[in-house]
Amino acid sequence: MRIDLRNLGKTYDGDRWAIRGLDLTIPSGSICGLIGPNGAGKSTTLRMLATVMRPSEGEIQFDGRPPEVDDAELRRAIGFLGDGNPLYKHMSPAEYLRFFGECFRVPDKELAAAVEDMLVTFDLVDKRDAPAGSLSKGMRQRLLIARCLLHKPRLLILDEPADGLDPRGRSELRTILLRTRERGTTVLISSHILRELDDLCDQLAILQQGKLVVAGDVADIIERYEVRRFVYELRILPPTGPEGAGSERAREVLVGHRALIESSGFEDGCETITAQIPGGEDRMADTLAALVAAGVRVVTCSRVRSRLEDVYNRLSEDRVN
Amino acid sequence: MSRRLSIRSAARPFVARALRGPRGRRLLALSVLLTAMSGLLGVWLALGTGEFERELRTAFSLEENTFRQEQARFVLIADSADEAAALRTALQRRAAGLPPGYDDAANRVQNMLDTAELRLRQAAVGEPPRGLRELQVAAVRTLETWTKSHVPSGSYRAGDYFAWYDADEVRALRSVVAREMTPAVEIYASPLGPLDALRMAGVLAGGALMMLLLLAAPVLAGTQMAQETHENTLQPLAGSALRAQELAIGLTAGPLAVVGVLAAPQLLLLLAAAAAVGHVGSALALVAVTMAGGAFLLLLAQLAGLALGKVRSPGLVAGGLAGILSILGGIGVALAAEMSQRTAGTLALLPQAAASHSLAQAFGLGGEGPAFGAEIDTTMPVIVGALGMLTLAYLGLRALARRVGNTDMVTLRGGEALVGAIAAMVLVTTANPPLDEWRSEEFYLLNLGMLSIPLAILLMMRAPTGDVPPALRRTPVGPLVGEFMAWAALYLALAATMLPHGAMHVFGHPVAFLHALWFLVVTALLSLRVAVAPMTFASRLWTMVCMAMLAIAFGETAVWSRSAQNLYASHPAVFALSELSPLLGFVQAALTIAVPWTLLRALRRPASVAPVTVE
């Protein structure tokens, strides 16, 4: 499902705008990350996209058509996880999923299998009959995400889905989202944890104080807003003899050229050193020549690409995480 | 999707949720238990011989009290075999001419014989009706046998009159004569039989049905709605594939399913008992009234839960609803129990009263006395009440759908509000019909005052309050106040058709008319103010001042609406408080201007007090 937002805005008090002037296009079948600090307007935007809240101004189009009033057919194609973890504490996961399956008009023949599939996918089989109130925070979050995927939506909107999930749960969520995209579902996800979105999203929108700062393809954005950090990774072969120059010598040369060593390790028979060389690529060329001259057996020298977090930190006025 | 299928599929998830797993089984068990209790309690109350159930039967006029039974049948009723034996012994001592003992049994025997002898002595003198002369002769013969002496006729002493025209006295005398001054001794047994036990079970089932549909269902539905709002679980439902109307139906169906499981066997018991020993028509009227009234109260409670759930805990909402509905229930039952021709119309307004009345009619509660209005024809108010409640319930469902689905700025559309206003007018007019020309104010003015509350609620539902911040809303104050005034005018026109020409004195004096106009305009403005603009502590206080001023204005309208002759005699002041002190009069005059002005001002600038919420 392709989403087009045109001049979208929402105010709760008629005075301050939670989000305003949002123009964004999310291609069908993509995973779009919505990032921004608290109060940037992410949740408001997602609620409007889920059609549970009306924009104060502007328009949203789903596959080129605006939603009708009380558009149940459209909502049937959307899975929305809002903030606040609203769960019925006395219902078990199986009952909860079945209830929402019926509310989303999943056919009777498919419902039992769909519920079972979600319980297995989200590792809730052992807790299928336990009251939701007795589940851990992570399990509750998994149940809520399962509810959003149960009816196989064409648009999946997740507001902070990784909240409360342990590392394994986050990794599994990533796998599930990638699998969901493969089905052609458009996924819209907001998160504070940028590393999770880094190689998951192919589209990105950064919001700041109710306004869109930047949006587009993740690779393009990183390319466009490449941070001039000049971090390089060196792979060095061990010295051939006891007098040969090894990693110790390499460190001395790097420090001598005012390099900041970020990390080092050993991989495939080579020493690896990641270092920040201030002053541009000329400085790196000089440093590399000095290393070779010092007898260091440099195999490769490659520039490390900036991360999403670096780009975000550069663009954002407030820090997150 | 057809409408029927849509309702079914909308209700199904919520019904399944309400009755899921062991909950359904537990409810079923509770339902069976409650029905069994109705049956067992009915049998116990009808056939039990204990003091408590005997008093209950006497209180409900199902049985005469023990003293009257003893007098009527000339028997001594014992509570146990031992007591019966003591009474028999005392009687034998009395028959043998031995001196009476000093125990309770001897006293009872002595009192019984003394009363019977007095009754015979009174009957022996005086002139009885022609048909009872033989009884008088027999009484004289019995008395002579008892006293072993001749009884002279014709001489009167003070208090010697026998009440020959009192059927109870005559029956008692016949019993004394028949038993020849020797009372029988019986061990107490309920005078009611198995059919009466079925009747009692029917009454209890009807009472349980009323409790379930008029109290439990609204409280449960309102509390669940408050909980959905309070815990934000309504948002995922609003984002599901259910349309707003379907969601409203589903949210209503869930609590109704719970109550339905409990009520269904009670309903069957009620109808079976009515068919066997009561009046099926009245029982069906009870069912219709209870269902219509229950539907209205349930939707009203849901709307209240939806509005209050954001700011109050579900427990508090439940307590409030239970309190209000219990009070209404108490008033309804009391009104039905003490019904007169004048108050019969209130059955249209209070479903609890109509249900109590129908239940009494179905099983003949209250006997031949005036209790429960047994002799009053209440068909019209009951039917009007049921239809009115159904109309209002339908409007409530429409309003609920718009609010839970957030599909519209206004809760009710113009036509719907007009239908609601007309329904309210019909109900109020049925409850308080016109009396006579000289008391016309007790009809149209009192009704206008009562109507101002439902009309104000309808106006609040007409105000734009959807998902748009107050500052961005444009409240069409003029048209909405005009709509309210049109409803009031429609009611007054309706009332005018029911009164003789010139009986509506509110139009006969400009001061009365201006007070009435002020009352209506300020009621409309205050409703809109409460509905559309956020309330602060100060604005709540000011609302109370406005309400006090409304009460004063209504009182002044009533005073100035009396006939010219009465006004000439009493000389009321234009501002009533000035009669207490000139300063208070000045304050009232100032407030008469300040109240509408401040309300209008608040309606035009609501943003200044709007709360801020982001994310």
Interface residues (C-beta under 8 A of the other chain):
Chain A: T11 Y12 D13 G14 D15 R16 A18 N38 G39 G41 K42 S43 T44 A50 T51 V52 M53 R54 S56 V69 D70 A72 E73 R75 R76 I78 F80 G82 D83 G84 P86 L87 Y88 M91 S92 E95 R98 F99 F100 E102 C103 F104 R105 R147 H151
Chain B: S9 R12 P13 A16 R17 R20 G21 E231 N232 T233 Q235 P236 L237 A238 G239 S240 A241 L242 R243 A244 E246 G250 G405 N406 T407 D408 G466 D467 V468 P469 P470 A471 L472 A607 A610 P611 V612 T613 V614 E615
